[in-house]
């Protein structure tokens, strides 16, 4: 729900939309903080936004009925774009 909740909603629910957007941003910031173990601050911000975007896209695709196989293919492609942080 954090990834897909209230993406499109009635204006009467603006407070909920804002809360979920803030939670998504908090998750991204936490991820960025954790990535600082391996990469520079600017790279951590960039990677965290990339990862959060992939996760949100995967959640929407899954909700729309995308197969596990197709979702895994997206994950595999995304992982190719991220350097191996374990060896960095």
C-alpha positions in Angstrom: 0.0 0.0 0.0 2.9 2.4 0.7 4.0 2.1 -3.0 0.6 2.3 -4.7 -1.8 3.7 -2.1 -3.6 6.9 -3.0 -1.6 7.6 -6.2 -4.9 8.8 -7.7 -7.6 10.0 -5.4 -10.4 12.5 -4.8 -9.2 15.9 -3.5 -11.1 15.2 -0.3 -8.4 12.7 0.6 -5.5 15.1 0.1 -4.3 14.6 3.7 -4.0 10.8 3.1 -2.2 11.4 -0.2 0.3 13.7 1.6 0.9 11.2 4.4 1.6 8.4 2.0 3.9 10.6 0.0 5.8 11.5 3.2 6.1 7.9 4.1 7.5 7.0 0.7 10.0 9.8 1.1 10.9 8.6 4.6 11.6 5.1 3.2 13.7 6.6 0.4 15.7 8.7 2.9 16.3 5.7 5.1 17.5 3.7 2.2 19.8 6.5 1.2 21.2 6.6 4.7 21.9 2.8 4.6 23.6 3.1 1.2 26.1 5.6 2.7 28.0 2.5 3.9 29.2 1.9 0.4 28.8 5.0 -1.8 29.1 8.8 -1.6 26.1 10.9 -0.3 25.1 12.1 -3.8 25.3 8.5 -5.2 23.3 7.2 -2.2 20.5 9.7 -3.0 20.5 8.8 -6.6 20.5 5.0 -6.0 17.8 5.3 -3.3 15.6 7.1 -5.7 16.3 4.6 -8.5 15.5 1.6 -6.1 12.4 3.3 -4.8 11.1 4.0 -8.3 11.7 0.4 -9.4 9.9 -0.9 -6.3 7.0 1.4 -6.9 6.8 0.3 -10.5 7.0 -3.3 -9.6 4.2 -2.9 -7.1 1.9 -1.3 -9.7 2.8 -4.0 -12.3 2.1 -6.7 -9.8 -1.2 -5.1 -8.9 -2.1 -5.1 -12.6 -1.5 -8.8 -12.9 2.1 -9.0 -14.2 3.5 -12.5 -13.9 6.2 -13.3 -11.3 8.4 -14.3 -14.2 8.0 -10.8 -15.8 8.5 -9.1 -12.5 11.7 -11.1 -11.9 13.0 -10.0 -15.3 12.6 -6.4 -14.3 14.4 -7.0 -11.1 17.2 -8.7 -13.0 17.5 -5.7 -15.3 17.5 -3.3 -12.4 20.2 -5.2 -10.6 22.4 -4.9 -13.7 22.2 -1.1 -13.3 23.4 -1.1 -9.7 27.0 -1.8 -9.0 27.9 -4.7 -6.7 27.9 -2.8 -3.5 29.4 -5.8 -1.6 32.6 -5.4 -3.5 32.7 -1.6 -3.6 
